[in-house]
Each structure stands twice: as structure tokens, then as C-alpha cells.
Amino acid sequence: MKMPQSIMVGLFHQINNEWAFLGSVGWDDFSRFGRVGVKVDNTGVNEDVDAGFDDVWHFGVGAQYQYTPKLMLTGGFSYDTSLSDDEHRTLKIPLGAMYRYGIGFKYQKSNDLVLGGGLSFMWQGGLEFKPAGGPGSGGQVSGQYDNVSITFKPQKNIQGRI
């Protein structure tokens, strides 16, 4: 099994004392990860199994707003392309295109203490799966996950010097 290689590029631009913008673009080589060599000793079986994964592209944008000298507000959006299409999506890895939204804050309590937190939401919508059953697979399974989403609970982030 080959672990997927990734490339990610990020950009940060401070517009003025209040506003900064962020951006990112990335690529993950999941198509190679989905090809697994299978060899069974003393059977003559030696072949590649392809899970049908696609490469995944990531695009993200965000902003930081310095609301007061001590309080910074943050927000952003990102999109990742789907790991697989409906024909190759499995029950074990039911991933589709991902839309992520996030908001957060940082509060400078003192020179030695920064408090922060955030809330993120990820939406995938309806995910169909129609994995093809091969010989000896016991048949085919098909269906759909409806309204797939994840809300990431607020995180607490405390930074300070000791």
C-alpha cells in the first residue's frame, strides 16, 4: 500500500492593521493509494486491486479581522473534491466532496495569555454508493447516506508563557 503524497500551498496577506486574507490550494494522490498489490502464496494470485479512488483537490479561503486590539475574529471556507464517485464509493470510506465552514476568535487576555476557540461545520450532502460485487463477494450492496455532515465542537485554545 502506498500512502498518498500531498502538496499544499498556503498564502497569507495582511491588507492593513485590521484585515488579513488567507488562501490554500492542495492535492492528495489518493488514486495511487487506491491501487493495492495483492499476492497470495502458493495460489498464483498476484494482481493489483484498484479501489477506484480519485485524486483529491483542496481549495480554501479565509479572513482575519482585528475587531479590537485584544480581539481577533476569524472565518473561512474550503472545498475538497470527492475521493470517489458513486460507482466506487464504499461503505467503509463513504467520502464525497466536502464543504467546510469555520468561525473563531482569539482574545489576548494578557501579554502571556491568549484565549481562543472556534466552530467548524463540514457538509457532504447525499452520498450514493453502488460498489460492484465481484466473484466471491456475496453480491452487491447499494444505498445512500442522506444529509451527511459533521459539526466540530468548539475547541479551546489557550496559549501562554511559563
CYANA upper distance limits for C-alpha pairs under 8 A (distance plus 0.5 A):
  1 MET  CA     33 PHE  CA      7.00
  1 MET  CA     35 ARG  CA      7.88
  1 MET  CA     36 VAL  CA      5.87
  1 MET  CA     37 GLY  CA      7.64
  2 LYS  CA     32 ARG  CA      7.33
  2 LYS  CA     33 PHE  CA      5.69
  2 LYS  CA     36 VAL  CA      8.20
  3 MET  CA     33 PHE  CA      6.15
  4 PRO  CA     28 ASP  CA      6.65
  4 PRO  CA     29 ASP  CA      5.38
  4 PRO  CA     30 PHE  CA      5.90
  4 PRO  CA     32 ARG  CA      7.34
  4 PRO  CA     33 PHE  CA      5.89
  5 GLN  CA     28 ASP  CA      6.35
  5 GLN  CA     29 ASP  CA      5.88
  5 GLN  CA     30 PHE  CA      8.40
  6 SER  CA     26 GLY  CA      7.72
  6 SER  CA     27 TRP  CA      6.04
  6 SER  CA     28 ASP  CA      4.89
  6 SER  CA     29 ASP  CA      6.80
  7 ILE  CA     26 GLY  CA      5.94
  7 ILE  CA     27 TRP  CA      5.78
  7 ILE  CA     28 ASP  CA      7.15
  8 MET  CA     24 SER  CA      7.56
  8 MET  CA     25 VAL  CA      6.34
  8 MET  CA     26 GLY  CA      4.59
  8 MET  CA     27 TRP  CA      6.98
  9 VAL  CA     24 SER  CA      6.03
  9 VAL  CA     25 VAL  CA      5.90
  9 VAL  CA     26 GLY  CA      6.65
 10 GLY  CA     22 LEU  CA      7.82
 10 GLY  CA     23 GLY  CA      6.16
 10 GLY  CA     24 SER  CA      4.75
 10 GLY  CA     25 VAL  CA      7.12
 11 LEU  CA     22 LEU  CA      5.96
 11 LEU  CA     23 GLY  CA      5.53
 11 LEU  CA     24 SER  CA      6.67
 12 PHE  CA     20 ALA  CA      7.59
 12 PHE  CA     21 PHE  CA      6.37
 12 PHE  CA     22 LEU  CA      5.05
 12 PHE  CA     23 GLY  CA      7.18
 13 HIS  CA     20 ALA  CA      6.03
 13 HIS  CA     21 PHE  CA      5.80
 13 HIS  CA     22 LEU  CA      6.93
 14 GLN  CA     19 TRP  CA      6.77
 14 GLN  CA     20 ALA  CA      4.69
 14 GLN  CA     21 PHE  CA      7.00
 15 ILE  CA     19 TRP  CA      5.95
 15 ILE  CA     20 ALA  CA      5.84
 15 ILE  CA     21 PHE  CA      7.82
 16 ASN  CA     20 ALA  CA      7.62
 17 ASN  CA     66 GLN  CA      7.83
 18 GLU  CA     64 GLN  CA      8.31
 18 GLU  CA     65 TYR  CA      5.87
 18 GLU  CA     66 GLN  CA      5.10
 18 GLU  CA     67 TYR  CA      7.51
 19 TRP  CA     63 ALA  CA      7.61
 19 TRP  CA     64 GLN  CA      6.23
 19 TRP  CA     65 TYR  CA      5.34
 19 TRP  CA     66 GLN  CA      7.05
 20 ALA  CA     63 ALA  CA      6.13
 20 ALA  CA     64 GLN  CA      5.59
 20 ALA  CA     65 TYR  CA      7.21
 21 PHE  CA     61 VAL  CA      8.00
 21 PHE  CA     62 GLY  CA      6.31
 21 PHE  CA     63 ALA  CA      4.96
 21 PHE  CA     64 GLN  CA      6.91
 22 LEU  CA     61 VAL  CA      6.10
 22 LEU  CA     62 GLY  CA      5.40
 22 LEU  CA     63 ALA  CA      6.41
 23 GLY  CA     59 PHE  CA      8.14
 23 GLY  CA     60 GLY  CA      5.93
 23 GLY  CA     61 VAL  CA      4.90
 23 GLY  CA     62 GLY  CA      6.80
 24 SER  CA     58 HIS  CA      8.03
 24 SER  CA     59 PHE  CA      6.20
 24 SER  CA     60 GLY  CA      5.49
 24 SER  CA     61 VAL  CA      7.06
 25 VAL  CA     57 TRP  CA      7.91
 25 VAL  CA     58 HIS  CA      5.88
 25 VAL  CA     59 PHE  CA      5.17
 25 VAL  CA     60 GLY  CA      7.04
 26 GLY  CA     57 TRP  CA      6.12
 26 GLY  CA     58 HIS  CA      5.23
 26 GLY  CA     59 PHE  CA      7.13
 27 TRP  CA     55 ASP  CA      7.59
 27 TRP  CA     56 VAL  CA      6.20
 27 TRP  CA     57 TRP  CA      5.08
 27 TRP  CA     58 HIS  CA      6.70
 28 ASP  CA     55 ASP  CA      6.24
 28 ASP  CA     56 VAL  CA      5.66
 28 ASP  CA     57 TRP  CA      7.07
 29 ASP  CA     33 PHE  CA      7.31
 29 ASP  CA     54 ASP  CA      8.29
 29 ASP  CA     55 ASP  CA      5.46
 29 ASP  CA     56 VAL  CA      7.34
 30 PHE  CA     34 GLY  CA      6.61
 30 PHE  CA     53 PHE  CA      6.44
 30 PHE  CA     54 ASP  CA      6.31
 30 PHE  CA     55 ASP  CA      5.27
 30 PHE  CA     56 VAL  CA      7.14
 30 PHE  CA     83 LEU  CA      7.66
 31 SER  CA     35 ARG  CA      7.50
 31 SER  CA     52 GLY  CA      7.49
 31 SER  CA     53 PHE  CA      5.28
 31 SER  CA     54 ASP  CA      5.16
 31 SER  CA     55 ASP  CA      5.64
 32 ARG  CA     53 PHE  CA      8.40
 33 PHE  CA     53 PHE  CA      8.16
 34 GLY  CA     49 VAL  CA      8.45
 34 GLY  CA     50 ASP  CA      6.12
 34 GLY  CA     51 ALA  CA      5.38
 34 GLY  CA     52 GLY  CA      6.78
 34 GLY  CA     53 PHE  CA      5.81
 35 ARG  CA     48 ASP  CA      6.84
 35 ARG  CA     49 VAL  CA      6.12
 35 ARG  CA     50 ASP  CA      4.87
 35 ARG  CA     51 ALA  CA      6.77
 35 ARG  CA     52 GLY  CA      8.31
 36 VAL  CA     48 ASP  CA      6.00
 36 VAL  CA     49 VAL  CA      5.74
 36 VAL  CA     50 ASP  CA      6.92
 37 GLY  CA     46 ASN  CA      7.81
 37 GLY  CA     47 GLU  CA      6.33
 37 GLY  CA     48 ASP  CA      4.81
 37 GLY  CA     49 VAL  CA      6.69
 38 VAL  CA     45 VAL  CA      7.86
 38 VAL  CA     46 ASN  CA      6.16
 38 VAL  CA     47 GLU  CA      5.95
 38 VAL  CA     48 ASP  CA      6.37
 38 VAL  CA     49 VAL  CA      7.34
 39 LYS  CA     44 GLY  CA      8.34
 39 LYS  CA     45 VAL  CA      5.92
 39 LYS  CA     46 ASN  CA      4.74
 39 LYS  CA     47 GLU  CA      7.05
 40 VAL  CA     44 GLY  CA      7.42
 40 VAL  CA     45 VAL  CA      5.86
 40 VAL  CA     46 ASN  CA      7.13
 41 ASP  CA     45 VAL  CA      7.93
 51 ALA  CA     88 HIS  CA      7.29
 52 GLY  CA     84 SER  CA      7.17
 52 GLY  CA     88 HIS  CA      6.09
 53 PHE  CA     83 LEU  CA      6.09
 53 PHE  CA     84 SER  CA      5.49
 53 PHE  CA     88 HIS  CA      7.74
 54 ASP  CA     82 SER  CA      7.77
 54 ASP  CA     83 LEU  CA      5.66
 54 ASP  CA     84 SER  CA      6.07
 55 ASP  CA     83 LEU  CA      7.01
 56 VAL  CA     80 ASP  CA      7.02
 56 VAL  CA     81 THR  CA      5.81
 56 VAL  CA     82 SER  CA      6.79
 56 VAL  CA     83 LEU  CA      6.33
 57 TRP  CA     80 ASP  CA      6.05
 57 TRP  CA     81 THR  CA      5.89
 58 HIS  CA     78 SER  CA      7.64
 58 HIS  CA     79 TYR  CA      6.25
 58 HIS  CA     80 ASP  CA      4.90
 58 HIS  CA     81 THR  CA      7.18
 59 PHE  CA     78 SER  CA      6.02
 59 PHE  CA     79 TYR  CA      5.81
 59 PHE  CA     80 ASP  CA      6.99
 60 GLY  CA     76 GLY  CA      7.87
 60 GLY  CA     77 PHE  CA      6.19
 60 GLY  CA     78 SER  CA      4.42
 60 GLY  CA     79 TYR  CA      6.81
 61 VAL  CA     76 GLY  CA      6.10
 61 VAL  CA     77 PHE  CA      6.03
 61 VAL  CA     78 SER  CA      6.80
 62 GLY  CA     74 THR  CA      7.92
 62 GLY  CA     75 GLY  CA      6.04
 62 GLY  CA     76 GLY  CA      4.31
 62 GLY  CA     77 PHE  CA      6.77
 63 ALA  CA     74 THR  CA      6.28
 63 ALA  CA     75 GLY  CA      6.07
 63 ALA  CA     76 GLY  CA      6.77
 64 GLN  CA     72 MET  CA      7.22
 64 GLN  CA     73 LEU  CA      6.26
 64 GLN  CA     74 THR  CA      5.00
 64 GLN  CA     75 GLY  CA      7.23
 65 TYR  CA     72 MET  CA      6.09
 65 TYR  CA     73 LEU  CA      5.62
 65 TYR  CA     74 THR  CA      6.82
 66 GLN  CA     70 LYS  CA      8.37
 66 GLN  CA     71 LEU  CA      6.63
 66 GLN  CA     72 MET  CA      4.85
 66 GLN  CA     73 LEU  CA      6.86
 67 TYR  CA     71 LEU  CA      6.12
 67 TYR  CA     72 MET  CA      6.10
 67 TYR  CA     73 LEU  CA      7.16
 68 THR  CA     72 MET  CA      7.49
 70 LYS  CA    106 LYS  CA      8.49
 70 LYS  CA    107 TYR  CA      6.03
 70 LYS  CA    108 GLN  CA      5.31
 70 LYS  CA    109 LYS  CA      7.70
 71 LEU  CA    105 PHE  CA      7.56
 71 LEU  CA    106 LYS  CA      6.34
 71 LEU  CA    107 TYR  CA      5.12
 71 LEU  CA    108 GLN  CA      7.01
 72 MET  CA    105 PHE  CA      6.00
 72 MET  CA    106 LYS  CA      5.64
 72 MET  CA    107 TYR  CA      6.97
 73 LEU  CA    103 ILE  CA      8.12
 73 LEU  CA    104 GLY  CA      6.41
 73 LEU  CA    105 PHE  CA      4.98
 73 LEU  CA    106 LYS  CA      7.18
 74 THR  CA    103 ILE  CA      6.02
 74 THR  CA    104 GLY  CA      5.44
 74 THR  CA    105 PHE  CA      6.23
 75 GLY  CA    101 TYR  CA      8.16
 75 GLY  CA    102 GLY  CA      5.88
 75 GLY  CA    103 ILE  CA      4.70
 75 GLY  CA    104 GLY  CA      6.75
 76 GLY  CA    101 TYR  CA      6.38
 76 GLY  CA    102 GLY  CA      5.79
 76 GLY  CA    103 ILE  CA      7.12
 77 PHE  CA     99 TYR  CA      7.84
 77 PHE  CA    100 ARG  CA      6.04
 77 PHE  CA    101 TYR  CA      5.14
 77 PHE  CA    102 GLY  CA      6.98
 78 SER  CA     98 MET  CA      8.46
 78 SER  CA     99 TYR  CA      6.36
 78 SER  CA    100 ARG  CA      5.62
 78 SER  CA    101 TYR  CA      7.24
 79 TYR  CA     97 ALA  CA      7.73
 79 TYR  CA     98 MET  CA      6.10
 79 TYR  CA     99 TYR  CA      5.22
 79 TYR  CA    100 ARG  CA      6.90
 80 ASP  CA     97 ALA  CA      6.06
 80 ASP  CA     98 MET  CA      5.54
 80 ASP  CA     99 TYR  CA      7.20
 81 THR  CA     96 GLY  CA      7.64
 81 THR  CA     97 ALA  CA      5.08
 81 THR  CA     98 MET  CA      7.14
 82 SER  CA     95 LEU  CA      7.11
 82 SER  CA     96 GLY  CA      4.75
 82 SER  CA     97 ALA  CA      4.51
 82 SER  CA     98 MET  CA      7.62
 83 LEU  CA     95 LEU  CA      6.64
 83 LEU  CA     96 GLY  CA      6.52
 83 LEU  CA     97 ALA  CA      7.82
 84 SER  CA     88 HIS  CA      6.26
 84 SER  CA     89 ARG  CA      5.95
 84 SER  CA     95 LEU  CA      7.54
 84 SER  CA     96 GLY  CA      7.05
 85 ASP  CA     89 ARG  CA      6.44
 85 ASP  CA     96 GLY  CA      7.96
 86 ASP  CA    127 LEU  CA      7.86
 86 ASP  CA    128 GLU  CA      5.83
 86 ASP  CA    129 PHE  CA      5.44
 86 ASP  CA    130 LYS  CA      6.58
 86 ASP  CA    131 PRO  CA      8.50
 87 GLU  CA    129 PHE  CA      6.72
 87 GLU  CA    130 LYS  CA      5.49
 87 GLU  CA    131 PRO  CA      6.30
 87 GLU  CA    132 ALA  CA      7.86
 88 HIS  CA    129 PHE  CA      7.52
 88 HIS  CA    130 LYS  CA      7.23
 88 HIS  CA    131 PRO  CA      6.01
 88 HIS  CA    132 ALA  CA      8.15
 89 ARG  CA     93 ILE  CA      7.42
 89 ARG  CA     94 PRO  CA      6.34
 89 ARG  CA     95 LEU  CA      7.69
 89 ARG  CA    128 GLU  CA      7.95
 89 ARG  CA    129 PHE  CA      5.53
 89 ARG  CA    130 LYS  CA      7.24
 89 ARG  CA    131 PRO  CA      6.77
 90 THR  CA     94 PRO  CA      6.12
 90 THR  CA    129 PHE  CA      6.67
 90 THR  CA    130 LYS  CA      8.03
 90 THR  CA    131 PRO  CA      6.43
 91 LEU  CA    129 PHE  CA      7.80
 94 PRO  CA    127 LEU  CA      7.64
 94 PRO  CA    129 PHE  CA      8.17
 95 LEU  CA    124 GLN  CA      8.32
 95 LEU  CA    127 LEU  CA      8.04
 96 GLY  CA    124 GLN  CA      6.60
 96 GLY  CA    127 LEU  CA      7.04
 97 ALA  CA    124 GLN  CA      6.38
 98 MET  CA    122 MET  CA      7.02
 98 MET  CA    123 TRP  CA      6.37
 98 MET  CA    124 GLN  CA      5.58
 99 TYR  CA    122 MET  CA      6.04
 99 TYR  CA    123 TRP  CA      5.65
 99 TYR  CA    124 GLN  CA      6.97
100 ARG  CA    120 SER  CA      7.48
100 ARG  CA    121 PHE  CA      6.14
100 ARG  CA    122 MET  CA      4.83
100 ARG  CA    123 TRP  CA      6.92
101 TYR  CA    120 SER  CA      6.12
101 TYR  CA    121 PHE  CA      5.74
101 TYR  CA    122 MET  CA      6.94
102 GLY  CA    118 GLY  CA      7.62
102 GLY  CA    119 LEU  CA      6.17
102 GLY  CA    120 SER  CA      4.72
102 GLY  CA    121 PHE  CA      6.85
103 ILE  CA    118 GLY  CA      6.06
103 ILE  CA    119 LEU  CA      6.03
103 ILE  CA    120 SER  CA      7.08
104 GLY  CA    116 GLY  CA      7.83
104 GLY  CA    117 GLY  CA      6.03
104 GLY  CA    118 GLY  CA      4.33
104 GLY  CA    119 LEU  CA      6.76
105 PHE  CA    116 GLY  CA      5.87
105 PHE  CA    117 GLY  CA      6.15
105 PHE  CA    118 GLY  CA      6.90
106 LYS  CA    114 VAL  CA      7.12
106 LYS  CA    115 LEU  CA      6.15
106 LYS  CA    116 GLY  CA      4.68
106 LYS  CA    117 GLY  CA      7.32
107 TYR  CA    114 VAL  CA      6.07
107 TYR  CA    115 LEU  CA      5.53
107 TYR  CA    116 GLY  CA      6.50
108 GLN  CA    113 LEU  CA      6.77
108 GLN  CA    114 VAL  CA      4.99
108 GLN  CA    115 LEU  CA      6.91
109 LYS  CA    113 LEU  CA      5.98
109 LYS  CA    114 VAL  CA      6.10
109 LYS  CA    115 LEU  CA      7.25
110 SER  CA    114 VAL  CA      7.47
112 ASP  CA    159 GLN  CA      8.21
112 ASP  CA    160 GLY  CA      5.37
112 ASP  CA    161 ARG  CA      5.83
113 LEU  CA    158 ILE  CA      7.48
113 LEU  CA    159 GLN  CA      6.08
113 LEU  CA    160 GLY  CA      4.86
113 LEU  CA    161 ARG  CA      7.64
114 VAL  CA    157 ASN  CA      8.37
114 VAL  CA    158 ILE  CA      6.18
114 VAL  CA    159 GLN  CA      5.55
114 VAL  CA    160 GLY  CA      6.89
115 LEU  CA    156 LYS  CA      7.99
115 LEU  CA    157 ASN  CA      6.31
115 LEU  CA    158 ILE  CA      5.25
115 LEU  CA    159 GLN  CA      7.15
116 GLY  CA    155 GLN  CA      8.40
116 GLY  CA    156 LYS  CA      6.46
116 GLY  CA    157 ASN  CA      5.28
116 GLY  CA    158 ILE  CA      6.82
117 GLY  CA    154 PRO  CA      6.56
117 GLY  CA    155 GLN  CA      5.59
117 GLY  CA    156 LYS  CA      5.38
117 GLY  CA    157 ASN  CA      6.31
118 GLY  CA    154 PRO  CA      5.60
118 GLY  CA    155 GLN  CA      6.20
118 GLY  CA    156 LYS  CA      8.10
119 LEU  CA    151 THR  CA      8.11
119 LEU  CA    152 PHE  CA      6.64
119 LEU  CA    153 LYS  CA      6.59
119 LEU  CA    154 PRO  CA      5.35
119 LEU  CA    155 GLN  CA      7.70
120 SER  CA    151 THR  CA      6.47
120 SER  CA    152 PHE  CA      5.63
120 SER  CA    153 LYS  CA      7.81
120 SER  CA    154 PRO  CA      8.20
121 PHE  CA    149 SER  CA      7.78
121 PHE  CA    150 ILE  CA      6.33
121 PHE  CA    151 THR  CA      4.99
121 PHE  CA    152 PHE  CA      6.59
122 MET  CA    149 SER  CA      5.91
122 MET  CA    150 ILE  CA      5.64
122 MET  CA    151 THR  CA      6.89
123 TRP  CA    147 ASN  CA      8.25
123 TRP  CA    148 VAL  CA      6.70
123 TRP  CA    149 SER  CA      4.92
123 TRP  CA    150 ILE  CA      7.20
124 GLN  CA    147 ASN  CA      7.51
124 GLN  CA    148 VAL  CA      5.71
124 GLN  CA    149 SER  CA      6.39
125 GLY  CA    146 ASP  CA      6.93
125 GLY  CA    147 ASN  CA      4.96
125 GLY  CA    148 VAL  CA      5.54
125 GLY  CA    149 SER  CA      7.52
126 GLY  CA    144 GLN  CA      7.19
126 GLY  CA    145 TYR  CA      6.09
126 GLY  CA    146 ASP  CA      4.92
126 GLY  CA    147 ASN  CA      5.69
126 GLY  CA    148 VAL  CA      6.72
127 LEU  CA    144 GLN  CA      5.91
127 LEU  CA    145 TYR  CA      5.56
127 LEU  CA    146 ASP  CA      7.02
127 LEU  CA    148 VAL  CA      7.92
128 GLU  CA    142 SER  CA      8.13
128 GLU  CA    143 GLY  CA      6.40
128 GLU  CA    144 GLN  CA      4.73
128 GLU  CA    145 TYR  CA      6.95
129 PHE  CA    141 VAL  CA      8.50
129 PHE  CA    142 SER  CA      5.97
129 PHE  CA    143 GLY  CA      6.12
129 PHE  CA    144 GLN  CA      6.51
130 LYS  CA    140 GLN  CA      8.12
130 LYS  CA    141 VAL  CA      6.89
130 LYS  CA    142 SER  CA      4.96
130 LYS  CA    143 GLY  CA      7.27
131 PRO  CA    140 GLN  CA      7.09
131 PRO  CA    141 VAL  CA      6.82
131 PRO  CA    142 SER  CA      7.09
132 ALA  CA    140 GLN  CA      6.33
132 ALA  CA    141 VAL  CA      8.14
133 GLY  CA    137 SER  CA      5.95
133 GLY  CA    138 GLY  CA      7.59
133 GLY  CA    139 GLY  CA      5.67
133 GLY  CA    140 GLN  CA      5.18
133 GLY  CA    141 VAL  CA      8.12
134 GLY  CA    139 GLY  CA      7.90
